[in-house]
């Protein structure tokens, strides 16, 4: 399959919810949430959840900023955890909306999915999502997974692509968030697609200080980071290429419960998606991670700067 191409400011058509089984797991963050009724109305407000890493928190607060500007009351519940917690919570009613990533979400729902182009993935997501959930049009900004090594490690072992890792089977240590050990875009896919087997998997964090610190110190040889992480360029780390397209496209896409997906919400999030670029997202991450600014303050300043809020 050919690698997907960036579509710039164009959006795929909004998906319709599909009837599919939800994976088992936590159904309520508070121990008793329910999906509830409602015919797609945000008049009672929207609760936004985010994953446990900087970028997703920034996106959550960006969603809140543009929705508040459109007259929708919001509540942000940041840093809730991984997709394994967030998706059931969304269906269960604890949250109504969360920032997602096309390819990662699709592989979570359908691990063997083969779509890599943005429009194809949007359609595949519509078929794979649990009943009651839908993805809205995706935006310009994209943040993909990357498997990264230091320049020293690349030179020592002759590493430039994921395929090269197989030559060092049983010798290298990989560091990543715990869930990456069982994900297709992770240890599972690296073995299935490239035949890679590691000496050890170290459970650390998602493109955060633990995994990056371990890479710097040599405690891990390979790290799973995000392409919008400014430390990759700053440290001259080597992103291993992906000749077999294990890693799908990762445009930012809002995942929302049907009960809140009215025209006001759709329009506000579409406007944000048509403004926020990958370069912008990388810079916002830097402001939080390097300048130590608050994610909410960073998001609000950006929304105002771009004319999305007053």
Order of alpha helices (4+ residues) and beta strands (2+ residues): beta-alpha-beta-alpha-beta-alpha-alpha-beta-beta-alpha-beta-alpha-beta-alpha-beta-alpha-beta-beta-alpha-alpha-alpha
